């Protein structure tokens, strides 16, 4: 177990989206332990691959899977992205600053897009999801919806558009769009209540 322990519930919005879907108790506990007891091992980080993707989308820089600063798992992810990375037409990408996390019912959720997107319909964001396994059905759409909610309601960017909020899976090239749901916050509430109850017992 990691020597580092996060005392209060803190996790990513990809984890939140997974918790809002079907998951076994063992899967939920595993997801939460990864956040309560984080490690700094090389398999945990895609930061150099992420920087390449941002430069590619914003500056048009080529993706370089053989770059010397990439670790093996990052080279693998960038190689897969290189064959199918692109944005829908009429979208422009810009660098974004790291905003405050989303605080919800005593839980801290990191919802940070990799780039800010602009379109005729308004603004949005794109998150590139790096992971070994494909997302389960519906998780990518939920992630994009959470990204929209965070930008529109938490940061109060009133010109945020559903049509400009995306999640891109690095390993599959799938571009997930935000789905509209009047019950999104009901799912967030239920997931956060479950996390708050389980966190001290992990």
Backbone torsions as a table, in degrees:
resi	resn	phi	psi	omega
1	UNK	NA	145.3	-179.0
2	UNK	-63.5	147.1	174.8
3	UNK	-73.3	-19.2	-179.3
4	UNK	-90.6	133.0	179.4
5	UNK	-130.1	130.2	176.5
6	UNK	-92.2	115.4	-170.6
7	UNK	-72.1	-31.0	-178.3
8	UNK	-115.5	151.9	-176.5
9	UNK	-54.8	117.9	-178.5
10	UNK	-145.0	123.6	-178.6
11	UNK	-159.6	176.0	-176.0
12	UNK	-87.0	163.5	179.3
13	UNK	-76.2	-16.3	172.0
14	UNK	-69.5	-39.5	175.5
15	UNK	-64.9	-42.3	177.6
16	UNK	-57.9	-45.4	-179.7
17	UNK	-61.7	-37.4	177.9
18	UNK	-67.5	-39.4	179.8
19	UNK	-68.6	-22.6	180.0
20	UNK	-81.1	-8.5	177.6
21	UNK	-107.3	-174.5	179.3
22	UNK	-68.5	131.1	178.7
23	UNK	-155.3	140.7	178.5
24	UNK	-74.1	157.4	176.5
25	UNK	-55.8	-37.4	179.2
26	UNK	-66.1	-39.6	178.8
27	UNK	-66.1	-42.9	179.0
28	UNK	-60.9	-46.8	-179.6
29	UNK	-61.6	-39.9	179.4
30	UNK	-64.4	-44.6	178.8
31	UNK	-59.4	-44.5	-175.7
32	UNK	-73.0	-35.8	178.4
33	UNK	-61.8	-36.0	179.2
34	UNK	-60.9	-29.2	179.9
35	UNK	-90.2	-34.7	180.0
36	UNK	-72.5	-34.3	-179.3
37	UNK	-122.3	69.5	-175.5
38	UNK	-69.1	149.7	174.9
39	UNK	-119.9	163.6	-178.8
40	UNK	-109.4	21.3	-178.3
41	UNK	-65.0	159.8	-176.1
42	UNK	-62.3	-28.0	-179.8
43	UNK	-72.8	-12.0	-176.1
44	UNK	-87.3	-11.9	-170.1
45	UNK	-125.6	135.3	173.6
46	UNK	-121.4	29.0	-170.5
47	UNK	-63.9	-36.4	179.9
48	UNK	-73.2	-36.9	174.8
49	UNK	-64.7	-39.9	178.4
50	UNK	-61.4	-42.4	178.9
51	UNK	-61.8	-39.2	177.4
52	UNK	-62.4	-44.0	-178.0
53	UNK	-63.3	-43.6	179.2
54	UNK	-61.2	-45.8	179.3
55	UNK	-63.1	-35.8	179.0
56	UNK	-66.0	-46.1	-176.5
57	UNK	-72.7	-37.5	-175.3
58	UNK	-87.7	-44.7	-173.1
59	UNK	-104.4	-10.1	-176.7
60	UNK	78.9	14.1	179.4
61	UNK	-66.7	141.5	-179.3
62	UNK	-68.4	149.1	173.0
63	UNK	-76.4	136.1	-174.8
64	UNK	-127.6	88.4	-178.9
65	UNK	-63.0	-20.7	-177.4
66	UNK	-95.4	8.0	-179.7
67	UNK	-56.6	138.8	-173.9
68	UNK	-68.5	-20.6	-179.0
69	UNK	-85.7	-0.7	177.8
70	UNK	-89.8	137.0	172.9
71	UNK	-85.0	170.2	-171.5
72	UNK	-56.0	-45.5	-177.4
73	UNK	-68.5	-28.6	176.9
74	UNK	-74.0	-39.9	177.2
75	UNK	-59.6	-41.6	179.5
76	UNK	-60.8	-46.2	-178.0
77	UNK	-66.1	-42.8	-179.2
78	UNK	-67.7	-35.2	177.6
79	UNK	-60.6	-41.7	179.6
80	UNK	-69.7	-38.9	178.8
81	UNK	-64.5	-35.6	-173.8
82	UNK	-59.2	-27.2	-177.4
83	UNK	-84.4	-7.9	-176.8
84	UNK	-162.0	42.7	179.8
85	UNK	-104.0	121.5	178.2
86	UNK	-169.4	162.8	179.3
87	UNK	-110.7	152.7	173.5
88	UNK	-57.0	155.9	-178.8
89	UNK	-64.0	156.7	178.2
90	UNK	67.0	22.1	174.1
91	UNK	-116.8	134.7	174.8
92	UNK	-118.7	145.5	-175.9
93	UNK	-111.2	140.3	176.6
94	UNK	-137.1	155.2	176.9
95	UNK	-65.3	150.2	-178.8
96	UNK	-125.6	151.1	176.8
97	UNK	-89.7	155.8	-179.4
98	UNK	-78.8	115.6	-178.6
99	UNK	-89.4	175.1	176.4
100	UNK	-67.0	145.3	177.7
101	UNK	-67.7	166.2	179.8
102	UNK	-84.4	119.9	176.6
103	UNK	-98.3	121.0	-176.1
104	UNK	-141.4	114.9	176.4
105	UNK	49.6	45.1	177.6
106	UNK	81.8	4.3	-179.5
107	UNK	-113.0	141.3	178.4
108	UNK	-106.6	123.6	-176.6
109	UNK	-122.3	124.9	177.4
110	UNK	-86.2	119.6	-178.6
111	UNK	-129.3	79.7	-173.6
112	UNK	-118.1	110.8	175.8
113	UNK	-67.8	151.1	178.2
114	UNK	-76.0	-34.5	176.8
115	UNK	-139.4	154.3	173.3
116	UNK	-91.7	135.2	-179.6
117	UNK	-111.1	145.2	176.3
118	UNK	-127.4	141.3	-179.5
119	UNK	-149.2	171.4	177.4
120	UNK	-61.1	-24.3	-177.6
121	UNK	-85.6	-12.8	-177.1
122	UNK	141.2	-154.5	-178.9
123	UNK	-113.0	168.0	178.0
124	UNK	-167.4	-153.6	-179.6
125	UNK	-159.6	162.7	178.7
126	UNK	-128.0	130.8	173.0
127	UNK	-114.9	126.0	174.5
128	UNK	-92.1	121.6	-176.5
129	UNK	-97.8	114.2	177.4
130	UNK	-100.1	125.4	177.1
131	UNK	-164.6	159.5	-179.7
132	UNK	-73.5	-34.6	-175.2
133	UNK	-108.2	145.1	175.7
134	UNK	-61.6	152.2	176.5
135	UNK	-68.9	145.4	175.1
136	UNK	-67.6	157.4	-178.0
137	UNK	-55.4	130.5	177.0
138	UNK	91.3	-18.3	-176.4
139	UNK	-69.4	-42.6	179.6
140	UNK	-62.2	-41.2	178.1
141	UNK	-64.6	-40.6	177.6
142	UNK	-65.0	-40.9	177.4
143	UNK	-59.2	-45.1	179.9
144	UNK	-64.1	-37.6	177.5
145	UNK	-66.7	-39.0	177.1
146	UNK	-65.7	-37.3	176.7
147	UNK	-62.4	-44.3	177.1
148	UNK	-59.9	-47.9	-178.7
149	UNK	-59.9	-43.4	-178.7
150	UNK	-61.6	-47.8	-178.6
151	UNK	-67.2	-44.1	-174.5
152	UNK	-75.5	-43.7	-170.5
153	UNK	-105.1	-34.8	-179.1
154	UNK	-84.8	-43.7	177.4
155	UNK	-88.4	-8.8	177.7
156	UNK	60.0	39.4	173.3
157	UNK	-89.0	91.0	-168.1
158	UNK	-68.2	-16.2	178.7
159	UNK	-94.1	16.5	175.7
160	UNK	-67.3	135.4	-177.5
161	UNK	-116.8	138.4	173.1
162	UNK	-55.4	-35.1	-174.8
163	UNK	-74.2	-0.9	-179.2
164	UNK	-125.3	20.4	177.8
165	UNK	-117.0	119.4	-172.8
166	UNK	-137.8	155.5	168.3
167	UNK	-127.1	125.4	-179.6
168	UNK	-108.0	122.2	175.1
169	UNK	-81.2	120.3	-176.9
170	UNK	-63.5	-38.1	-171.8
171	UNK	-84.5	-17.2	-179.0
172	UNK	-116.6	-18.0	-176.4
173	UNK	76.9	7.0	-179.3
174	UNK	-74.1	130.7	177.6
175	UNK	-104.6	110.8	-177.8
176	UNK	-93.0	134.4	177.9
177	UNK	-103.5	159.6	-178.5
178	UNK	-73.1	132.5	175.9
179	UNK	-100.2	142.8	179.2
180	UNK	-82.6	132.9	177.6
181	UNK	-152.3	125.2	178.4
182	UNK	-74.2	-11.1	-177.2
183	UNK	-107.1	15.3	-178.1
184	UNK	-56.8	-48.4	-177.7
185	UNK	-69.6	-24.6	173.8
186	UNK	-63.9	-42.0	178.3
187	UNK	-67.1	-39.8	177.5
188	UNK	-62.5	-44.7	-179.5
189	UNK	-60.2	-47.6	-178.8
190	UNK	-62.6	-42.7	-179.6
191	UNK	-64.7	-42.9	-178.3
192	UNK	-69.2	-34.7	175.5
193	UNK	-64.1	-40.6	177.8
194	UNK	-63.8	-43.7	-179.8
195	UNK	-63.0	-45.7	-179.2
196	UNK	-60.5	-35.5	179.6
197	UNK	-73.7	-35.4	-175.5
198	UNK	-85.5	-30.1	-171.0
199	UNK	-52.2	-47.4	-178.0
200	UNK	-66.6	-19.0	-173.9
201	UNK	-97.9	-3.4	-177.1
202	UNK	-71.7	NA	NA
